Every structure is written in structure tokens, then in C-alpha cells.
Amino acid sequence: MQRPQLAQSADGLARSAARIARRAMNAVRRSIMAADIWIQDHYWVVVCSVLLVLGTGTGLLLKWRWTEVTEFAKQVAPVLTTVSIIASTLLSVLAWFRKRRQQRLTAQAAANSAAGNSSGG
């Protein structure tokens, strides 16, 4: 192959990979949205189930492996604390970006509506 053909081939592969990645991300987004909507519709069942499973698991662990659980908790607590701080920060930042995006889209829609009404009259 000559250089221009190689460049075209590489460009085609890159576009194909980007298209596949975009499709995969869209599929993941749809799955997450579907799960989110289902959880919103059934949140009492989800909350009660999670609490029941966590409570049962914690009780069983503490009953039979008290020393191992407490030693493990001492080792893992700093890591989990750091992870929870990072996760809550990321979620807060994402919520902030979503809020700003929604405000921008609302303002843009209002501006487009106003422009459409003034030119259409």
C-alpha cells in the first residue's frame, strides 16, 4: 500500500472504531436510563431489598467472624472513606454540569422560541 492509501485506511479504521464506541456508549446510556427509571418507579422495593440484604449479610458476618470483620474494617475504612469522598465529589460536579446544561438548553430554547415568534408574526 502507498502512503495515501494507508492514511485513508487508518482514517477509516479510526472512524469505524469511533462509531462502534459511540454505539456502545449509547447502549450503556440506554441501559442505565432504563435501570434508573425502573428504580424510580420501584424505589421502595429497591430500598427495602438493599437494606434487608445488607442487614442480613452484616449480621451473619458479625455473628461468625467478628474479629476478622473488625480487622478488615480497620484496613478498608480509610480506602472506602477516600473513595466515597471522591465519588460524592464527582457526582456533585456532574450534577452541577447537568444543571448548567439544562439552564443553557432552556435559555436557548426560549431564545429560539422568541426568535421564531418575532419572525413568524
Summary of the structure (lengths in Angstrom):
residues: 121
radius of gyration: 25.2
end to end distance: 60.3
largest distance: 77.7
contacts: 231
relative contact order: 0.03
helix: 96%
strand: 0%
